Amino acid sequence: MKEQFWHDKWQNNEIGFDQAEVNPHLLRYWSALDVPAGAEVFVPMCGKSIDMLWLREQGFTVVGVELSKLAVKAFFAENNLPVTVSQAGCYRSTGITIYCGDFFKLTAEHLHNTRAVYDRASLVALPPEMRKTYVRHMLKSVPAGASMLQITMEYDQQEMAGPPFSVTEAEVREHYGETFSIRRLHAEDILDSSPVFIEQGLSRLQEKSFLLTPEDGHFVGMTIGEACQARLL
């Protein structure tokens, strides 16, 4: 899956993954992470998700990364947020920073302050051969003490090519089990309320949310201004 695939999706407005309302799993289960007030939350492959606005409204500082400049600009424009843009491609407004660039080029320097990760649309956006690389890079880039809310979808992958891709609970545990204590918070059959996926020919569709709590870790931070000096190539 090449970068151009996602640029084309945004250019052609083929963004069914962009939700008009705050994700219900985020609303219901975010408190389970027990993230300290004012902490930094990382949203990988964030698009123009309004979930970032909700997180900011709860008092958190949000850091996202998004490949598409069109999506990043749309987020700030559609929500009437004043924004400053650095030469490094760092878009900043009060309480929200988005790095415009490739997730796989993020470093620990960019995410040094992160205390929690919210992954609704990243792991499921990637084909199987890329997911292991994604997880390795996530674990390398995010501080060891960060917790995570992971949301996945499960269906028969033979019935639809994806994205979004089917990611089983077993795979989540395989990827993250050595680093995190993993608790499934919720599993729900959502096919009846998902006509787009019915049209795609799916016979079943489950959405699951997981709480990932670090087994052990430490935290050392830097300011957002310092992090913004780290260029995403």
C-alpha positions as a Markdown table, in Angstrom:
| # | Residue | x | y | z |
|---|---|---|---|---|
| 1 | Met | 0.0 | 0.0 | 0.0 |
| 2 | Lys | 1.8 | 3.1 | -1.2 |
| 3 | Glu | 1.4 | 6.7 | 0.0 |
| 4 | Gln | -0.3 | 7.7 | -3.2 |
| 5 | Phe | -3.2 | 5.4 | -2.3 |
| 6 | Trp | -4.1 | 7.6 | 0.6 |
| 7 | His | -3.4 | 10.9 | -1.3 |
| 8 | Asp | -5.9 | 9.7 | -3.9 |
| 9 | Lys | -8.5 | 8.8 | -1.3 |
| 10 | Trp | -8.4 | 12.3 | 0.1 |
| 11 | Gln | -8.2 | 14.0 | -3.3 |
| 12 | Asn | -11.3 | 12.0 | -4.6 |
| 13 | Asn | -13.1 | 12.5 | -1.3 |
| 14 | Glu | -13.3 | 8.7 | -0.8 |
| 15 | Ile | -13.1 | 9.1 | 3.0 |
| 16 | Gly | -15.9 | 6.9 | 4.4 |
| 17 | Phe | -13.5 | 6.2 | 7.3 |
| 18 | Asp | -14.0 | 9.9 | 8.4 |
| 19 | Gln | -16.8 | 9.9 | 11.0 |
| 20 | Ala | -19.2 | 12.8 | 11.5 |
| 21 | Glu | -19.6 | 12.1 | 15.2 |
| 22 | Val | -17.2 | 11.4 | 18.0 |
| 23 | Asn | -16.4 | 7.6 | 18.1 |
| 24 | Pro | -18.7 | 6.0 | 20.8 |
| 25 | His | -15.9 | 3.7 | 22.0 |
| 26 | Leu | -13.8 | 6.8 | 22.7 |
| 27 | Leu | -16.7 | 8.4 | 24.6 |
| 28 | Arg | -17.4 | 5.3 | 26.6 |
| 29 | Tyr | -14.0 | 3.9 | 27.4 |
| 30 | Trp | -11.4 | 6.7 | 27.4 |
| 31 | Ser | -11.7 | 7.1 | 31.1 |
| 32 | Ala | -10.5 | 3.5 | 31.6 |
| 33 | Leu | -7.0 | 4.7 | 30.5 |
| 34 | Asp | -6.8 | 7.0 | 33.6 |
| 35 | Val | -4.7 | 9.5 | 31.6 |
| 36 | Pro | -3.5 | 12.4 | 33.8 |
| 37 | Ala | -5.2 | 15.7 | 33.2 |
| 38 | Gly | -3.4 | 17.8 | 30.7 |
| 39 | Ala | -1.4 | 14.9 | 29.3 |
| 40 | Glu | -0.4 | 14.5 | 25.7 |
| 41 | Val | -2.4 | 12.0 | 23.6 |
| 42 | Phe | -1.1 | 10.7 | 20.3 |
| 43 | Val | -3.5 | 10.0 | 17.4 |
| 44 | Pro | -1.7 | 8.2 | 14.6 |
| 45 | Met | -3.0 | 8.6 | 11.0 |
| 46 | Cys | -5.5 | 11.1 | 12.4 |
| 47 | Gly | -7.0 | 12.4 | 9.2 |
| 48 | Lys | -9.4 | 15.2 | 10.1 |
| 49 | Ser | -11.1 | 13.3 | 12.9 |
| 50 | Ile | -13.2 | 15.3 | 15.3 |
| 51 | Asp | -12.2 | 12.8 | 18.0 |
| 52 | Met | -9.2 | 15.1 | 18.4 |
| 53 | Leu | -11.5 | 18.0 | 19.3 |
| 54 | Trp | -13.2 | 15.9 | 21.9 |
| 55 | Leu | -9.9 | 14.9 | 23.5 |
| 56 | Arg | -8.9 | 18.5 | 23.6 |
| 57 | Glu | -12.2 | 19.4 | 25.2 |
| 58 | Gln | -11.4 | 16.9 | 28.0 |
| 59 | Gly | -8.3 | 18.9 | 28.8 |
| 60 | Phe | -5.7 | 16.8 | 26.9 |
| 61 | Thr | -3.0 | 18.0 | 24.5 |
| 62 | Val | -3.4 | 16.2 | 21.2 |
| 63 | Val | -0.6 | 15.3 | 18.8 |
| 64 | Gly | -1.6 | 13.7 | 15.5 |
| 65 | Val | 0.3 | 12.6 | 12.4 |
| 66 | Glu | -1.3 | 12.6 | 8.9 |
| 67 | Leu | 0.1 | 11.9 | 5.5 |
| 68 | Ser | -2.3 | 14.1 | 3.6 |
| 69 | Lys | -1.8 | 17.8 | 3.7 |
| 70 | Leu | -5.3 | 18.2 | 2.3 |
| 71 | Ala | -6.7 | 16.4 | 5.4 |
| 72 | Val | -4.6 | 18.4 | 7.8 |
| 73 | Lys | -5.6 | 21.8 | 6.3 |
| 74 | Ala | -9.3 | 20.6 | 6.2 |
| 75 | Phe | -9.2 | 19.8 | 9.9 |
| 76 | Phe | -8.2 | 23.3 | 11.0 |
| 77 | Ala | -10.4 | 25.0 | 8.4 |
| 78 | Glu | -13.6 | 23.1 | 9.0 |
| 79 | Asn | -13.3 | 23.6 | 12.8 |
| 80 | Asn | -12.4 | 27.3 | 12.5 |
| 81 | Leu | -9.1 | 26.8 | 14.3 |
| 82 | Pro | -6.3 | 29.4 | 14.0 |
| 83 | Val | -3.2 | 27.5 | 13.0 |
| 84 | Thr | 0.5 | 28.2 | 12.6 |
| 85 | Val | 2.7 | 26.1 | 10.3 |
| 86 | Ser | 6.4 | 25.5 | 10.8 |
| 87 | Gln | 8.9 | 24.8 | 8.1 |
| 88 | Ala | 9.1 | 21.2 | 9.4 |
| 89 | Gly | 5.4 | 20.7 | 8.5 |
| 90 | Cys | 4.1 | 21.0 | 12.0 |
| 91 | Tyr | 0.6 | 22.5 | 12.2 |
| 92 | Arg | -0.2 | 23.9 | 15.6 |
| 93 | Ser | -3.3 | 25.3 | 17.2 |
| 94 | Thr | -4.2 | 25.6 | 20.9 |
| 95 | Gly | -4.1 | 22.2 | 22.4 |
| 96 | Ile | -3.7 | 20.4 | 19.0 |
| 97 | Thr | -0.5 | 19.7 | 17.0 |
| 98 | Ile | -0.5 | 17.7 | 13.7 |
| 99 | Tyr | 2.6 | 16.6 | 12.0 |
| 100 | Cys | 2.0 | 16.4 | 8.2 |
| 101 | Gly | 4.0 | 13.5 | 7.0 |
| 102 | Asp | 4.6 | 9.8 | 7.1 |
| 103 | Phe | 3.9 | 8.0 | 10.4 |
| 104 | Phe | 6.9 | 5.7 | 9.7 |
| 105 | Lys | 9.2 | 8.7 | 9.8 |
| 106 | Leu | 8.1 | 9.8 | 13.2 |
| 107 | Thr | 10.7 | 9.4 | 16.0 |
| 108 | Ala | 10.8 | 9.2 | 19.7 |
| 109 | Glu | 11.8 | 12.9 | 19.6 |
| 110 | His | 8.4 | 13.8 | 18.1 |
| 111 | Leu | 6.4 | 11.9 | 20.7 |
| 112 | His | 8.6 | 12.3 | 23.8 |
| 113 | Asn | 5.7 | 13.7 | 25.8 |
| 114 | Thr | 3.0 | 11.2 | 24.9 |
| 115 | Arg | 1.2 | 9.6 | 27.8 |
| 116 | Ala | -1.5 | 7.7 | 25.8 |
| 117 | Val | -2.3 | 6.6 | 22.3 |
| 118 | Tyr | -5.8 | 6.5 | 20.6 |
| 119 | Asp | -5.8 | 4.2 | 17.6 |
| 120 | Arg | -9.2 | 4.0 | 15.9 |
| 121 | Ala | -8.2 | 4.0 | 12.3 |
| 122 | Ser | -4.5 | 3.2 | 11.9 |
| 123 | Leu | -3.9 | -0.5 | 12.6 |
| 124 | Val | -7.0 | -1.4 | 10.6 |
| 125 | Ala | -5.9 | 0.8 | 7.7 |
| 126 | Leu | -2.9 | -1.3 | 7.0 |
| 127 | Pro | -2.6 | -4.7 | 5.2 |
| 128 | Pro | -1.1 | -7.6 | 7.2 |
| 129 | Glu | 2.4 | -7.3 | 5.9 |
| 130 | Met | 2.6 | -3.7 | 7.1 |
| 131 | Arg | 1.0 | -4.1 | 10.5 |
| 132 | Lys | 4.0 | -5.7 | 12.2 |
| 133 | Thr | 6.2 | -2.9 | 10.9 |
| 134 | Tyr | 3.6 | -0.4 | 12.2 |
| 135 | Val | 3.6 | -1.9 | 15.7 |
| 136 | Arg | 7.4 | -2.1 | 15.9 |
| 137 | His | 7.6 | 1.6 | 14.9 |
| 138 | Met | 4.9 | 2.6 | 17.4 |
| 139 | Leu | 6.7 | 0.8 | 20.2 |
| 140 | Lys | 9.9 | 2.4 | 19.2 |
| 141 | Ser | 8.5 | 5.9 | 19.0 |
| 142 | Val | 6.1 | 6.2 | 22.0 |
| 143 | Pro | 7.5 | 6.4 | 25.5 |
| 144 | Ala | 7.5 | 3.1 | 27.4 |
| 145 | Gly | 4.9 | 4.2 | 30.0 |
| 146 | Ala | 2.1 | 5.2 | 27.6 |
| 147 | Ser | -1.2 | 3.4 | 27.6 |
| 148 | Met | -3.4 | 2.8 | 24.5 |
| 149 | Leu | -7.1 | 2.6 | 23.5 |
| 150 | Gln | -7.1 | 0.3 | 20.4 |
| 151 | Ile | -10.2 | -0.1 | 18.3 |
| 152 | Thr | -10.4 | -2.9 | 15.7 |
| 153 | Met | -12.8 | -4.5 | 13.2 |
| 154 | Glu | -13.2 | -8.2 | 12.6 |
| 155 | Tyr | -14.8 | -9.8 | 9.6 |
| 156 | Asp | -14.1 | -12.5 | 7.0 |
| 157 | Gln | -11.2 | -11.0 | 5.1 |
| 158 | Gln | -12.1 | -13.1 | 2.1 |
| 159 | Glu | -15.4 | -11.2 | 1.7 |
| 160 | Met | -13.8 | -7.8 | 1.4 |
| 161 | Ala | -10.3 | -6.6 | 0.4 |
| 162 | Gly | -10.0 | -3.7 | 2.8 |
| 163 | Pro | -9.2 | -1.1 | 4.0 |
| 164 | Pro | -10.4 | -1.2 | 6.7 |
| 165 | Phe | -8.8 | -4.6 | 7.2 |
| 166 | Ser | -9.9 | -7.2 | 9.6 |
| 167 | Val | -7.7 | -7.4 | 12.7 |
| 168 | Thr | -8.4 | -10.2 | 15.1 |
| 169 | Glu | -8.1 | -10.1 | 18.9 |
| 170 | Ala | -5.5 | -12.8 | 18.6 |
| 171 | Glu | -3.4 | -10.5 | 16.4 |
| 172 | Val | -3.7 | -7.5 | 18.8 |
| 173 | Arg | -2.4 | -9.8 | 21.6 |
| 174 | Glu | 0.4 | -11.1 | 19.3 |
| 175 | His | 1.5 | -7.6 | 18.4 |
| 176 | Tyr | 1.3 | -6.0 | 21.8 |
| 177 | Gly | 1.2 | -8.8 | 24.4 |
| 178 | Glu | 4.8 | -8.7 | 25.4 |
| 179 | Thr | 4.7 | -4.9 | 26.1 |
| 180 | Phe | 1.2 | -4.4 | 27.5 |
| 181 | Ser | -1.4 | -6.0 | 29.7 |
| 182 | Ile | -4.4 | -6.2 | 27.3 |
| 183 | Arg | -8.0 | -6.1 | 28.3 |
| 184 | Arg | -10.9 | -6.3 | 25.9 |
| 185 | Leu | -13.3 | -3.6 | 26.9 |
| 186 | His | -16.1 | -4.2 | 24.4 |
| 187 | Ala | -17.2 | -6.3 | 21.4 |
| 188 | Glu | -20.2 | -5.5 | 19.3 |
| 189 | Asp | -21.8 | -6.8 | 16.2 |
| 190 | Ile | -22.3 | -3.7 | 14.0 |
| 191 | Leu | -23.1 | -5.1 | 10.6 |
| 192 | Asp | -26.9 | -4.3 | 10.8 |
| 193 | Ser | -26.0 | -0.6 | 11.3 |
| 194 | Ser | -23.3 | -0.5 | 8.6 |
| 195 | Pro | -25.1 | -0.6 | 5.2 |
| 196 | Val | -21.8 | 0.2 | 3.3 |
| 197 | Phe | -20.3 | -3.0 | 4.6 |
| 198 | Ile | -23.4 | -5.0 | 3.8 |
| 199 | Glu | -23.1 | -3.7 | 0.2 |
| 200 | Gln | -19.5 | -4.9 | 0.2 |
| 201 | Gly | -20.8 | -8.4 | 0.9 |
| 202 | Leu | -19.8 | -8.9 | 4.5 |
| 203 | Ser | -21.8 | -11.5 | 6.4 |
| 204 | Arg | -20.5 | -10.4 | 9.8 |
| 205 | Leu | -18.7 | -7.5 | 11.3 |
| 206 | Gln | -17.5 | -6.9 | 14.9 |
| 207 | Glu | -16.0 | -3.8 | 16.4 |
| 208 | Lys | -13.8 | -4.3 | 19.4 |
| 209 | Ser | -12.0 | -2.0 | 21.8 |
| 210 | Phe | -9.0 | -2.9 | 23.9 |
| 211 | Leu | -7.3 | -1.2 | 26.9 |
| 212 | Leu | -3.5 | -1.6 | 26.6 |
| 213 | Thr | -1.7 | -0.9 | 29.9 |
| 214 | Pro | 2.1 | -0.9 | 30.0 |
| 215 | Glu | 3.6 | -3.6 | 32.1 |
| 216 | Asp | 6.4 | -1.2 | 33.1 |
| 217 | Gly | 7.7 | 2.1 | 31.9 |
| 218 | His | 9.1 | 5.5 | 32.6 |
| 219 | Phe | 8.3 | 8.9 | 31.2 |
| 220 | Val | 10.5 | 11.8 | 30.2 |
| 221 | Gly | 9.1 | 14.8 | 28.4 |
| 222 | Met | 9.9 | 17.7 | 26.2 |
| 223 | Thr | 7.9 | 20.7 | 25.1 |
| 224 | Ile | 5.7 | 20.7 | 22.0 |
| 225 | Gly | 7.9 | 23.5 | 20.7 |
| 226 | Glu | 11.0 | 21.4 | 20.9 |
| 227 | Ala | 9.3 | 18.5 | 19.3 |
| 228 | Cys | 8.1 | 20.6 | 16.4 |
| 229 | Gln | 11.7 | 21.3 | 15.5 |
| 230 | Ala | 12.1 | 17.6 | 14.6 |
| 231 | Arg | 11.4 | 17.5 | 10.8 |
| 232 | Leu | 9.2 | 14.9 | 9.2 |
| 233 | Leu | 10.8 | 14.1 | 5.9 |
